[in-house]
Structures are given as C-alpha cells and as structure tokens.
C-alpha cells in the first residue's frame, strides 16, 4: 500500500473533521476508487505509484534532466 498516499489522505480526512473509523473508511475508499488498492490488497498501479514516489524522494526522477536539451518552440508566425 502506498504509505505516502495513505498519510496524505488521512491528514485530508482529519482536516475535513472526520474521526476514528471515518478516517480509515475515507482513506482506503479513496485508494480503492483511484485503483491503488483492490480491497485490502495493493494493485500494480499502487506499487508503481509508491515506487515513483520513492524514486522522486531519492532524486532519481527522470522527468526532468538538466543535461537534456530542451524542446525548441517553432512559431509559424515570424
């Protein structure tokens, strides 16, 4: 189960005024709805989300690379 997502959803639920079992129901219901979990089991999508988050924390994110050349925007109207 993506721990980062669970923590985020629990704080969100508490900020909405929920307590106790309501927080758990909100948290796991949201993860089931977005496909990160199926019942009480983590899905492949949830594992991928967790791996992507951990890579981002470690600085291994490949979404932005300073050495990569940036795309040039070509305008039709010069």
Backbone as a ProteinNet text record, in pm:
[ID]
protein_1_A
[PRIMARY]
XXXXXXXXXXXXXXXXXXXXXXXXXXXXXXXXXXXXXXXXXXXXXXXXXXXXXXXXXXXXXXXXXXXXXXXXXXXXXX
[TERTIARY]
84.8	0	89	58.5	139.3	126.9	232.6	229.3	216.5	283.3	276.2	133.4	63.2	-74.6	-167.6	-143.3	-223.8	-210.3	-87.3	-64.6	-131.6	-121.4	-181.9	-334	-393	-538.6	-588.6	-511.3	-552	-550.8	-449.3	-446.6	-559.2	-589.4	-700.3	-833.3	-851.3	-975.5	-989.4	-878.6	-883.7	-912	-861.6	-887.5	-1034	-1101.7	-1244.8	-1331.5	-1268	-1341.9	-1380.1	-1321.8	-1353.5	-1268.8	-1321.4	-1250.4	-1266	-1167.8	-1177.5	-1192.6	-1297.8	-1319.9	-1353.9	-1409	-1440.6	-1314.2	-1204.9	-1077.9	-1029.8	-1035.9	-992.9	-1079.8	-1208.8	-1300.3	-1274.8	-1251.4	-1222.7	-1091.6	-989.2	-856.2	-857.1	-903.7	-898.3	-1003.9	-1114.2	-1213.2	-1157.7	-1084.4	-1023.8	-917.7	-836.9	-733.8	-796.3	-907.2	-978.3	-1036	-1092.9	-1152.9	-1050.7	-930.3	-828.9	-749.2	-771.2	-708.1	-576	-537.9	-412	-425.8	-548.9	-574.7	-699.9	-709.3	-830.3	-866.7	-965.9	-997.9	-886.1	-823.6	-713.6	-578.2	-577.7	-452.8	-408.2	-276.7	-220.7	-221.3	-255.2	-253.7	-119.4	-99.3	23.4	33.3	-80	-81.8	-36.6	-81.4	-40.4	107.4	160.2	303	385.2	336.2	406.7	405.2	293.2	284.7	385	395.3	488	632.9	663.6	799.7	837.5	743.1	768.4	791.7	714.7	729.6	865.1	906.3	1034.5	1150.8	1139.8	1243.7	1253.3	1139.4	1136.7	1204	1182	1244.7	1395.5	1440.8	1583.7	1653.2	1577.8	1636.6	1663.7	1595.7	1616.5	1508.2	1436.2	1327.9	1383.9	1334	1381.8	1288	1193.1	1100.3	1167.3	1270.7	1343.9	1492.4	1566	1710.2	1773.3	1861.7	1923.2	2012.2	2068.9	2158.6	2085	1957.6	1878.8	1846.2	1865.4	1832.1	1682.3	1647.1	1506.3	1448.7	1317.2	1248.4	1245.4	1264.8	1254.1	1112.7	1055.8	922.2	934.8	872.9	878.6	746.7	758.2	639.4	616.7	492.9	460.9	457	435.6	419.7	544.5	633.8	757.8	749.4
-116.9	0	122.7	220.5	341.8	420.6	415.8	480.9	632	691.1	835.9	879.8	801.1	833.4	814.8	709.5	685.2	801.3	847.3	958.6	1086.3	1111.4	1230.9	1228.7	1112.9	1102.5	1109.1	1054.4	1061.4	1204.9	1282.5	1422.6	1501.3	1467.1	1532.6	1502	1376.2	1336.2	1407	1415.5	1483.2	1631.5	1692.3	1834	1858.3	1753.4	1764.8	1735.4	1707.2	1686.7	1543.6	1447.2	1306.8	1253.1	1150.7	1089.3	938.3	868.6	723.7	644.3	560.3	472.3	549.8	669.3	750.2	782.7	810.1	841.4	721.7	602.5	481.5	452.8	468.2	443.2	541.3	667	768.4	735.7	702.5	675.8	557	443.6	322.5	323.5	390.9	406.8	487.2	594.1	676.1	597.8	519.5	439.8	331.3	273.1	174.7	241	361.2	431.7	470.7	510.2	551.3	433.8	314.5	195.4	158.6	226.1	194.5	66.2	32.4	-89.8	-155.9	-285	-359.9	-435	-382.5	-438.4	-404.8	-506.7	-481.9	-511.4	-535.2	-570.1	-457.7	-437.6	-336.3	-385.6	-297.6	-332.2	-294.7	-333.5	-297.9	-146.7	-82	63.3	128.8	75.4	128.1	107.8	-8	-34.7	58.7	85.4	176.7	318.8	359.5	492.2	506.1	402.2	403.8	406.4	327.8	325.3	460	521.2	651.6	757	750.3	845.1	828.5	703.6	678.2	723.3	701.9	746.6	898.3	963.7	1109.2	1162.2	1094.9	1135.2	1116.3	1011.9	982.9	1064.9	1140.3	1222.6	1147.2	1036.9	956.3	979.7	1087.5	1114	1150.7	1086.4	1111.8	1204.7	1264.4	1351.6	1483.1	1523.1	1644.4	1616.2	1642.8	1623.4	1752	1812.1	1939.4	1926.1	1808.7	1789.6	1761.7	1732.5	1700.3	1829.1	1831	1953.1	1979.5	2103.3	2141.3	2153.3	2128	2140.3	2284.8	2306.4	2439.9	2460.6	2573.7	2605.4	2677.5	2620.1	2678.6	2750.5	2873.9	2953.2	2962	2944.1	2958.4	3104.4	3190.7	3333.6	3407.3	3436.8	3508.2	3653.5
0	0	0	-81.1	-85.8	45.1	124.4	256	243.5	143.9	128.6	99.4	19.1	-17.5	102	179.9	299	396.9	420.2	513	462.9	333	274.5	288	259.3	267.4	411.5	505.6	646.6	696.7	660.1	702.6	637.3	511.8	441.8	510.5	552	619.2	753.7	826.7	957.4	941.5	835.3	812.4	776.5	728	697.3	819.1	933.5	1057.5	1087.5	1018.9	1042.9	1157.5	1224.2	1336	1331	1387.2	1405.5	1277.8	1274	1159.1	1032.8	1047.8	930.7	851.9	924.9	860.2	779.3	839.1	769.5	647.8	662.4	551	436.5	472.1	370.8	299.1	377.1	322.6	228.3	276.1	195.1	84.4	105.8	-0.6	-116.3	-83.9	-189.1	-265.2	-192.5	-260.1	-347	-302.7	-385.3	-509.7	-493.6	-606.7	-711.9	-669.3	-766.5	-822.1	-768.4	-822.4	-758.6	-648.8	-580.8	-499.4	-461.4	-386.1	-440.9	-418.5	-451.2	-324	-253.1	-122	-25.3	31.2	124.1	60.8	-70.8	-138.8	-231.4	-234.3	-321.6	-465.6	-558.7	-700.2	-760.6	-884.9	-955.6	-970.1	-990.6	-1003.1	-872.3	-759.9	-630.5	-605.1	-644	-628	-716	-835.9	-926.4	-871.7	-813.1	-752.7	-639.3	-557.7	-445.1	-494	-594.8	-648.5	-709.5	-779.6	-840.1	-732.8	-625.9	-516	-447.3	-424.1	-359.3	-448.8	-578.7	-670.6	-671.2	-661.2	-658.4	-531.8	-419.5	-293.9	-298.1	-365.8	-373.4	-481.5	-558.3	-663.1	-790.5	-812.6	-932.2	-1035.9	-1022	-1115.2	-1251.6	-1355.2	-1489.3	-1564.7	-1495.3	-1564.6	-1603	-1530	-1563.5	-1551.2	-1655.2	-1655.4	-1706.3	-1626.6	-1663.4	-1785.2	-1809.7	-1922.9	-2052.9	-2042.8	-2161.3	-2237.5	-2368.4	-2443.4	-2440.6	-2422.9	-2415.8	-2556.2	-2567.5	-2695.6	-2740.5	-2867.9	-2922	-2973.4	-2942.4	-2987.8	-3122.2	-3220.9	-3354.8	-3379.8	-3415.2	-3443.1	-3592.7	-3633.3	-3775.5	-3816.7	-3719.1	-3748.2	-3704.6	-3800	-3766.8	-3800.2
[MASK]
++++++++++++++++++++++++++++++++++++++++++++++++++++++++++++++++++++++++++++++

